[in-house]
Amino acid sequence: MPAPRRRLTVPLGGDPRKVNPMAGKFEIYTDDSGSHRFRLKASDGRVLIVGDAYDSRDQCLKGIETIRKLAPYAQVKDVAAADA
């Protein structure tokens, strides 16, 4: 029988004790192969992003921090228009 998955919820920005109820949240979990992953969920529970597989929980947390730092400055590039 596989080990149960563990989840850790990491609030987006600010003091984790004062979470905006409309804010999304990162969930860290262990997948079936034993790798650590994260998913970003909207306030309504929809999964918006699923991260890559990481060997350790610390690497997974670093991946979340990278998303937090880069996302506010990320540009949107529509590659579908180039395919037409």
C-alpha positions in Angstrom: 0.0 0.0 0.0 1.5 3.4 -1.0 2.3 5.9 1.7 -0.3 8.6 2.1 0.5 11.9 0.4 1.4 14.8 2.6 0.4 18.4 1.8 1.9 21.6 3.0 0.0 24.9 2.2 2.2 28.0 1.6 0.2 31.2 1.4 1.1 33.7 -1.4 3.0 36.7 0.0 2.9 38.5 3.2 2.5 37.2 6.7 1.3 33.6 6.7 -0.9 34.4 9.7 -2.8 37.0 7.8 -3.9 35.3 4.6 -6.1 37.2 2.2 -9.2 34.9 1.7 -9.1 35.7 -2.0 -5.4 34.8 -2.4 -4.4 31.6 -4.0 -2.2 29.1 -2.3 0.7 26.8 -3.1 0.3 23.2 -2.0 3.4 21.0 -1.7 2.8 17.3 -2.1 4.6 14.0 -2.8 3.6 12.3 -6.0 3.2 8.6 -6.6 6.9 8.3 -7.6 8.1 10.0 -4.4 9.0 13.3 -6.0 8.0 16.6 -4.4 5.8 18.9 -6.4 3.7 22.0 -5.9 0.5 23.2 -7.3 -0.9 26.7 -7.2 -4.6 26.8 -6.5 -7.1 29.7 -6.9 -9.2 30.7 -3.9 -12.1 28.6 -5.4 -9.8 25.5 -5.4 -9.1 25.3 -9.1 -5.5 24.1 -9.9 -3.8 26.9 -11.9 -0.2 25.6 -12.1 1.5 22.3 -11.4 5.2 22.5 -10.8 8.0 20.1 -12.0 9.2 17.2 -9.9 11.9 17.9 -7.3 14.1 15.5 -5.4 13.6 17.3 -2.1 11.1 19.5 -0.3 13.7 22.3 0.0 14.1 22.3 -3.8 10.4 22.4 -4.2 10.1 25.4 -1.8 12.9 27.2 -3.9 10.8 26.6 -7.0 7.8 28.3 -5.3 10.0 31.2 -4.3 11.2 31.6 -7.9 7.6 31.7 -9.2 6.8 34.3 -6.6 9.7 36.5 -7.6 9.4 36.2 -11.4 5.6 36.2 -11.9 5.0 39.9 -11.2 7.4 40.8 -14.0 6.7 38.0 -16.4 5.6 39.1 -19.9 2.9 37.3 -21.8 4.0 35.9 -25.2 1.3 34.5 -27.4 3.0 31.7 -29.4 -0.3 30.5 -30.8 -0.5 33.5 -33.1 2.9 32.5 -34.6 1.6 29.1 -35.4 -1.3 30.5 -37.5 
